[in-house]
Amino acid sequence: MIHISYSPQHDCMVKLFMKDNNKYVICNEQLRDLSVDIDMEDEENKEEAINEIIELILIILKDKNVKEYIWNNYKNLNDEEKEEIYREAKDLLDKKEPFIINTIYNKLVEFLESEKVLNIDGFFRFRMKDFMVYISIISDIALEEYLIKRDKNQFINTLKYFIESQEHKIDLLIIHIMKDSSFRFFDRNGIEINNKESEEMMSMIMKEDLNYEDCLISVLLALCPKKIEIIDDLKNDTSKEIIENIKIIFEDNVKIINRN
């Protein structure tokens, strides 16, 4: 039998864990302990019991440690922003879960080779201290991802407001996304648009070494089309993201033309 002790701060984590009717882990709430009732010589049952302990450690890691780090370190953000970062961090941890489980498993097996009492707080403090650094890295990445998305959404909303406030200069703009990631622009009659305004913008973009998406945004600002049709020959994540951004700005006025 393995005896596991935990502190009051983990009560809600343990209760959440115990709702799953775990096979080997038994909870004694009055004594604030868990016991794993298992013959440690039985390798198959031993693996199952260890996996249950890992499940509990993962709950504490994701639902407590990550959240505490974000709330304690990003004090200049409000709770809603912290929740967004927390969700982003949990998504990143979910993607790394096989690595995390394998690491916890190795540490746990090593611990149980010499000990029969597992104190969860002590295990995190001493055996999982490198994971505290990992949590800080994951949280900082989540913060960066959140800030990028926030700034991007603000930029797109500003563009949307600007375009909606301008008079339409063209009824229909056809945007052809080429396989080399460049764009070509046509009117409703299929005539390529090469007016002076767009040529000047293209020249500025080349001088400033801006990317093709900047070129697209510049043309949209210059032409302020009423409706847009998009032909996507590139068909990759970049072109899909560009199309989604255009849809956000122009909403129902965007149509995707599929070509075989």
Order of alpha helices (4+ residues) and beta strands (2+ residues): beta-alpha-beta-beta-alpha-alpha-alpha-alpha-beta-alpha-beta-beta-alpha-alpha-beta-alpha-beta
